[in-house]
Amino acid sequence: MAELSCDVLVVGAGPTGLMLANWLVKLGVRVVVVDGKPGPTRESRALVVQARSLEVYDQLGLGETVLSAAQRAVALAPGFGDRVFGRIPLGALGEGLTPHPYLEILEQSRNEQILYAHLRELGGDVRWGERLTALAERDGGVEASTGDTTIRARFCVGADGANSIVRRERGIEFEGITNPHRFYVIDATAVGGLVEAAVNVRPGGDEFLLGFPMAGRGNWRLIGLARDSDGDGEVTEQDARDRIKTGFAVTYGDSRWFATYRVHHRVAAAFRDGPFFLAGDAGHVHSPVGGQGMNTGLQDAHNLAFKLADVVHGRAGDGWLDRYEAERRPVAQVLVRTTDRLFGAITSQRFAARALRRAVVPLLAPVGVRTLPQASAGSRLFGYVGQLRIHYWMDPDAERRSGGHRDPVVGRRLPWAGGNFEVLRTLEWQVHAYGGVDAATLPDLNLPVHVFPEAPQTPLRPGWLYLVRPDGFVAAAATPDTAKSIFAAALPHPRPADDV
């Protein structure tokens, strides 16, 4: 029997596992990736790449590659049934918040192909066709078997989807519900009746239709309720085609992919169990509303990779890894709770819900088209959907000390100031200042210091110093005279009993 050893065993080579492997290899961590599939996914599956994920891709060096492969959605087009109420330009909503104020449509299969090619360029690879057959904790580490190979690792990350073998083997509950309805997904060609270059959102009295533009003229992803329209006892593509035409006046030619599925809203009871971690769909699943699923997994991987690298390289103690669950599980819980409520409101077949949709949507949607591009609520909405407003409590006592008040900068992804993201490509802890300080008089903080012009369009304050983590989140803020002690407390420390 062959034997392998590594720092981190990654189980699953979907978008989450491949993103994690890319970052770990880039950060100098020894990685083995296994996946039972013969190769990257061929079906399109997940589709939307949000603004924050594009920032992560850019930090990895793949921003231009992803953008050149993607189809840009420049607007949101709300409607009701066969009516369209106009276009809400996404660029206006996201302007000044991010270098990527749009939705980029890039199917999961292309994300995987791009990430896999880059992993191989970095010197890594995937052991395709190797399904996990045994998994156990041994001497504080991990021992796994894939056929005739034994793999020993310090840590194991289950990025192996909603039916995660790692999660099941560790006995971690997958808490939540399954939506009672069945849904269809169609990758359709020669589509007519939708607003071009926009995400079309069409609720109806007892139906709904989501349309996402895909690469190639007339190509769209269509999602809606799957029903047996002709009464033959089967839910077929023809049933969906008929309902789309009748309810929404949308037609299409052929389909490249048709499938039906049920939507689950679930979160794993734990994201860490000793040397085992869960990421992506292994830790959380929810509805496709908002296009958040794949993006949340990509960002799980980004978050976890830097923490694992800190511990593997001796810059932090094992307790530093507890921060992964403390930061990412609340994000998943809020996301699942929010999408569950929104999806329920859209799909509920109760008489009151159907009547409310008929009365409210045609009234409010036209108002939103006119007012959102100019309103602060529009920017906030883009920030939430683009996953730019995610917040982490930076230590276990921060929430108690603040009385639950969330700082506008600390615990959040570094606000974009027009030119301050390039330095994040160094992948190191660093200090930022935005006007109001003299770099020559700053105390020696034993960290790189970057001084930028004032950024009045952001909550970054002149005269303050900001400690920025390698993943781009702000860990602490201080005035120059207090920065040394405050930043020292926020940094990871290589103590065996580290409990930061």
Summary of the structure (lengths in Angstrom):
residues: 500
radius of gyration: 23.5
end to end distance: 40.6
largest distance: 79.0
contacts: 1699
relative contact order: 0.14
helix: 35%
strand: 27%
